[in-house]
Amino acid sequence: MDLLVGVPTHNNAKTVGETVQAIRVGLLKYFPRERVVIVNADGGSKDSTREVVAAASINDVQRSSDIYALRTLHCISTIYGDEPATEVALRTTLAAAELLRAKACAIVSPESTNITPEWIERLLRPVYRDDFDLITPLYRRHKFDGLLLRNLVYPMTRALYAKRLREPYAVEFAFSGRLGSHLLEQQVWDHGAGGVGTEMRVTLAAMAGGFHLGQTFLGTKQHLDGGSADLVPAMRQTVGTLFSSLEPNFQLWSTNHATEPIPTFGAEHDLTVEPIRVNRRRLYQQFGSGVAELEPVLKSILSPQTLAEVQGISKLAEDDFRYSHELWVKTAYDFAASYYKSVINRDHIIQALAPLYRGKVYTFLLDNRDASGEEVEANVEALCLTFERLKPYLLDLWNTRE
Amino acid sequence: MWEMIVGELDHAMQELARNFAHLLPRLLATLIIALLGWVIAYALKVVVRGILRIAKFDKLSDNAGATQILNKLALPSSSELLSRVVFWMAWMGFILLGVEVLEIVGLHEYISRFFLYLPRLFVALFIVFFGLVAASFFSRAALLAAVNADSPSPGLLATLIRTIIVIFAVTMAFDQLGLAERTILIAFAIAFGALMLGLAIAFGMGGRDLARQFLERRFLKEKEDQKHDELSPL
């Protein structure tokens, strides 16, 4: 088999039909001569997800366009369990890819509502034709969208793993058969708490394994739920995964210095700036009350100096409040070191970071209120450089016994 | 008459000397056992302290909140305190063994009771310690969840959870020690029942409107706010 596209599902009947059709069109249009298969790994859907996948046929595609299949396009749907589990879905897809000896594979999330056939081409082509091992997506975003990624996950991953990969947490990505086998061997999904953040573990494993990385611009990403993911689960999936990866990869990140750019297909960033409604005051209040209420918890996580500074800014009036880049980076590094040392329960450490993140988001929103896309990018770049500059601070914390 | 007195005195002295001669080796044995016991107990203390330090017991104690209580009572660290308890228990055991050698009438039963009591004491200490660990963990979990959910009075909720678990653990420990079992049990039942009834009445009657507002805010308004906020972390 040349290409494999995995579609992990769980109660996605509303969107999976269009997703599978877009994949089919993409495969037939851009890879007409290749042997391809679509693998749907389902986590025990109670709606008609699997029936919708099975019902999507080539005839529908042909009716809607002038595309003709030169080869049989296989579509397999399988149930891996009664409950959704991202790591099992990915493992099922990887096992299928290895069994079929697929040269390039892509994972596509049915949660995205605007997948186009071009996404399939942009994800698979660099892996299939240009020998890349992992292709992660780049999306057109609003300047205030994906703030956890831009304020913590991307800058910290970039500073520590020395790769300028913009979306380390990607639900759509493509990988080579070689990387797939490596992931199966390494059992990356077992290196953390219950398979949380599997997608990010793939990226981190590829970075740590020295694989050939690239990123590709897909366009605007729309979610069924409008993208309003809860903060704490999102932090577990991304920040928790990043923190937990630091211990096994210490040799790598402690010796990395200069960050490398990642080959990019299409625009590296595309920010839209139309006005949206954001309740900044609520973020400010949540930060203030969080710092006050969590004082005993923060005392065991943050260094005395960082804690004093955080408590200091929490007393500032709303207009004077600023969470500086340097203080934020020190906060993040204190949390990472405390996570490594397990000063308290690790999940509690991640949860305790949420109110402080809200303070940083408040500052980000204020600083970039009237900023253009380029100005926002310049701000993010400054934060990235602060993360890189203060890396020795993390190393000092890491090497301190208590 | 005088000879009788001297004879009795002589007999008494001989009896005393005989008793002393009979007691002296036992006393020496008791002293040797106590001395040997001290050495063994001290060695045990050092070993226990070392194991606890390797196991980072003080850190566990910190997390459980036990260190704060010990500091307030001007007591040493948890590992030091536990190793001292082990030392005194072991040495007391040896001393009692030594005393038993003296064959003092009636003491044997008390010594047996002491040794039978020791396991219960350890179980009670174990229950209290892990009660404190559980109280710390669950109160912190509740505090974090309440803070992140923007619930009112997260500190109060965490304190309430901690208090309930600590009271529960102490009650179990007292029950294990067999100290005023009925009184403790009844006091616990009354206190716990009163607390729950109070909460039920407060929420059911007094805070009916507040509860409705809270639920509305929690499940309706917040979701609405979130929709309007349009901020996605990922």
HADDOCK unambig.tbl for C-alpha pairs under 7 A between the chains (distance, minus, plus):
assign (segid A and resid 144 and name CA) (segid B and resid 231 and name CA) 6.60 0.50 0.50
assign (segid A and resid 145 and name CA) (segid B and resid 231 and name CA) 5.82 0.50 0.50
assign (segid A and resid 145 and name CA) (segid B and resid 232 and name CA) 5.39 0.50 0.50
assign (segid A and resid 145 and name CA) (segid B and resid 233 and name CA) 6.71 0.50 0.50
assign (segid A and resid 146 and name CA) (segid B and resid 232 and name CA) 5.42 0.50 0.50
assign (segid A and resid 146 and name CA) (segid B and resid 233 and name CA) 4.52 0.50 0.50
assign (segid A and resid 146 and name CA) (segid B and resid 234 and name CA) 4.15 0.50 0.50
assign (segid A and resid 147 and name CA) (segid B and resid 232 and name CA) 6.96 0.50 0.50
assign (segid A and resid 147 and name CA) (segid B and resid 233 and name CA) 4.99 0.50 0.50
assign (segid A and resid 147 and name CA) (segid B and resid 234 and name CA) 6.69 0.50 0.50
assign (segid A and resid 148 and name CA) (segid B and resid 233 and name CA) 4.63 0.50 0.50
assign (segid A and resid 148 and name CA) (segid B and resid 234 and name CA) 6.01 0.50 0.50
assign (segid A and resid 149 and name CA) (segid B and resid 233 and name CA) 6.81 0.50 0.50
assign (segid A and resid 149 and name CA) (segid B and resid 234 and name CA) 5.91 0.50 0.50
assign (segid A and resid 227 and name CA) (segid B and resid 232 and name CA) 5.45 0.50 0.50
assign (segid A and resid 228 and name CA) (segid B and resid 230 and name CA) 6.51 0.50 0.50
assign (segid A and resid 228 and name CA) (segid B and resid 231 and name CA) 6.33 0.50 0.50
assign (segid A and resid 228 and name CA) (segid B and resid 232 and name CA) 4.79 0.50 0.50
assign (segid A and resid 229 and name CA) (segid B and resid 232 and name CA) 6.00 0.50 0.50
assign (segid A and resid 229 and name CA) (segid B and resid 233 and name CA) 6.81 0.50 0.50
assign (segid A and resid 231 and name CA) (segid B and resid 233 and name CA) 6.42 0.50 0.50
assign (segid A and resid 234 and name CA) (segid B and resid 233 and name CA) 6.99 0.50 0.50
assign (segid A and resid 234 and name CA) (segid B and resid 234 and name CA) 6.96 0.50 0.50
assign (segid A and resid 277 and name CA) (segid B and resid 228 and name CA) 6.04 0.50 0.50
assign (segid A and resid 277 and name CA) (segid B and resid 229 and name CA) 5.39 0.50 0.50
assign (segid A and resid 277 and name CA) (segid B and resid 230 and name CA) 6.92 0.50 0.50
assign (segid A and resid 278 and name CA) (segid B and resid 229 and name CA) 4.45 0.50 0.50
assign (segid A and resid 278 and name CA) (segid B and resid 230 and name CA) 6.88 0.50 0.50
assign (segid A and resid 279 and name CA) (segid B and resid 229 and name CA) 6.04 0.50 0.50
assign (segid A and resid 286 and name CA) (segid B and resid 150 and name CA) 6.96 0.50 0.50
assign (segid A and resid 290 and name CA) (segid B and resid 147 and name CA) 5.97 0.50 0.50
assign (segid A and resid 293 and name CA) (segid B and resid 155 and name CA) 6.27 0.50 0.50
assign (segid A and resid 344 and name CA) (segid B and resid 63 and name CA) 6.48 0.50 0.50
assign (segid A and resid 348 and name CA) (segid B and resid 141 and name CA) 6.79 0.50 0.50
assign (segid A and resid 351 and name CA) (segid B and resid 144 and name CA) 6.40 0.50 0.50
assign (segid A and resid 352 and name CA) (segid B and resid 144 and name CA) 6.47 0.50 0.50
assign (segid A and resid 355 and name CA) (segid B and resid 148 and name CA) 6.87 0.50 0.50
